[in-house]
Amino acid sequence: MKWLWNNQKMIFVVLLIFLFGIILQITRSQMVLKMVDNEDILDMKELVVSANMNKDRKIDTENPAYCIVYDESSIDLKNNAEKTLEYMQKSTRTFDVATEKIAFDRCPTILLSTPYLEDLGTVEEIENYVAAGGHLFLMNVLTLNSHFEILYRKLGILDYETYVTTTGMHMKSNVLIGTTGKTFFEDAMDDVGLGVALNNDATVYMESTTKNPLLWKSNYGEGAFMVFNGGLLFQKSSRGIIAGAVSLMEPDYMYPIFNTKTFFIDDFPAPIAKSQNDMIYNEYKKNLASFYQSIWWPNMLKSSARADIRYTGAIIESYLDNVTPPFDNVEDKEFVYLISFGRELIQNGGEIGFHGYNHQSLTMDQKVSSTFGYNAWKSREDMEKSILELQSYTKQAFPSYKITTYVPPSNVLSKEGRQALINSWPDLTTISSLYLEDISGNSYHQEFEVADDGIIEMPRISSGYARTVSDDWAIANTLTSIGVFSHFVHPDDVISSDRAGGSWSEMYEEFDHFMTTIQETYPWLRAMKASEAAMAIASTLQTTTIIEKEDNVVKGTIDNYLNEQHFILRTDKKISKLENCKVTKIDDGAYLIKALDAQFEVTLKE
């Protein structure tokens, strides 16, 4: 009996091992790909997009929270301030000095885009406005004239000289969250501002590398002046300074953010060249296919685990430059890479998006296409056929998987190309191109918004394996203003003569440090796939939040609340009590508030 019992146990163990092996093989096989289903993302899309389309967008221009004064020369600065405040869900009204005079009694806070103090009114009007509790943000380098000469002491200026060249920006505070003590553009950029010395009561937030004040606050009576002494606020990449300055003008200031962290890998998965790359072979003794499978991708996965990243891969079917149908006879399509990389991408918390049937931007303008060495498409119908082919190609590997995100090749997308996507791709939810303007002017630039056709516009902010000072500046500003980190790289950056930064081992070390630094500086960011981030952003966009302060209580009321919403609270006080929300300290005097209900409260104490 004992012998029989031992045999039965042995057989049972062998069967368990056998079954485990079968399950393991199934999970590694294409069968698991056929069972991948993310239908829920489309259900969420219907909910948040419908809410956005039905949102009441009325703005109270008679009683705005912020008034922006501008002239013809400062329209870009006005637009930047207006958009920043729109994201912060603050009501605004603009005043063109050529046609109307500002109404001080209807403007709790005024932002001056022009360099002329007299555009606001008389010296007495300005003094009385601030002394009575008004907040005035001077966003442009001021002109030296009679208004300035009378008011400069009240602006916190002890003494001044003519205009000087300023270099770099040293952060004496966290006006940009997470940047206290950092210096930007130390040797890379010159600006012009007034040479000033401030009185001891002024609070300096930024200064040049030669210690000329660039941003400061001066209390006056019951109100305050905030002064920016440079020209950077004309640039979209500097919106965080506007948001940070506004949030530091008043005590206990709260505003909504998206709170998302996304990472795109363009051209991935995609066909891999069969040729050998000398730089890769000399370092690893591997061909390109073997390098990407055994070195590059494992390294990328290691960084994603360490820095809390969810990759969104934007696939390419072919690198051939054909823009004329038929498209179903591609010579270089490669299912092996689509299946193996795609499976691991999904299994590691990421997702698949579309980059294109090939890498030819969806435009019929040959001049634009020639800029990148591409071919222009002959018609919108041809573009549509290429997208249908890409969907067919992907469904062979992932028949139940819903691909919802599009990344334009070379960040170029024409009006016709956008319509071709909509016509041929019912599951299209999100387009992710660029947030910042490019020099060429050819790129598809975006704001974070739900377009009139229901597509969620969700741009990327930065790119590359190596950090640049421009990217660092844009990242810090975007995180402060809207709480978004969105980055992208290309696999072939590694072997590109103009993009590679040395050997892959050197590039990877720098990249890993880059991503780890982001995680350490902003650990509160929510790592998301593109589809998840799009839903979170659309969910926030369709809300309207009213923030009220009473004694030491900050109350929030969210209209159209669907799910948790996130806010930044700037305060010098301590958190005493929370109602329907959670709090995380993210910097000195800065907190992340997660609202768990349409109504929430934060009680503060001195």
Secondary structure as UniProt FT lines:
FT   HELIX           2..28
FT   HELIX           30..34
FT   HELIX           40..53
FT   STRAND          66..70
FT   HELIX           72..74
FT   HELIX           75..87
FT   TURN            88..89
FT   STRAND          92..96
FT   TURN            97..99
FT   HELIX           104..106
FT   STRAND          109..112
FT   HELIX           117..119
FT   HELIX           123..131
FT   TURN            132..133
FT   STRAND          135..138
FT   HELIX           146..151
FT   TURN            152..156
FT   STRAND          157..167
FT   STRAND          169..171
FT   TURN            177..178
FT   TURN            180..181
FT   STRAND          183..184
FT   TURN            186..188
FT   STRAND          190..198
FT   TURN            200..201
FT   STRAND          203..207
FT   TURN            209..210
FT   STRAND          213..220
FT   TURN            221..222
FT   STRAND          223..228
FT   HELIX           232..234
FT   HELIX           236..238
FT   HELIX           239..249
FT   STRAND          253..257
FT   STRAND          260..266
FT   HELIX           278..284
FT   HELIX           288..291
FT   HELIX           292..296
FT   HELIX           297..307
FT   STRAND          311..316
FT   HELIX           335..347
FT   TURN            348..349
FT   STRAND          351..356
FT   HELIX           366..371
FT   TURN            372..373
FT   HELIX           380..397
FT   TURN            399..400
FT   STRAND          405..406
FT   HELIX           409..411
FT   HELIX           415..424
FT   TURN            426..427
FT   STRAND          430..431
FT   STRAND          449..450
FT   TURN            452..453
FT   STRAND          456..457
FT   STRAND          462..463
FT   HELIX           469..482
FT   STRAND          484..489
FT   HELIX           491..495
FT   TURN            497..499
FT   HELIX           504..521
FT   TURN            523..524
FT   HELIX           530..541
FT   STRAND          544..550
FT   TURN            551..552
FT   STRAND          553..559
FT   STRAND          565..570
FT   STRAND          574..579
FT   STRAND          581..587
FT   TURN            588..589
FT   STRAND          590..595
FT   STRAND          599..605
//
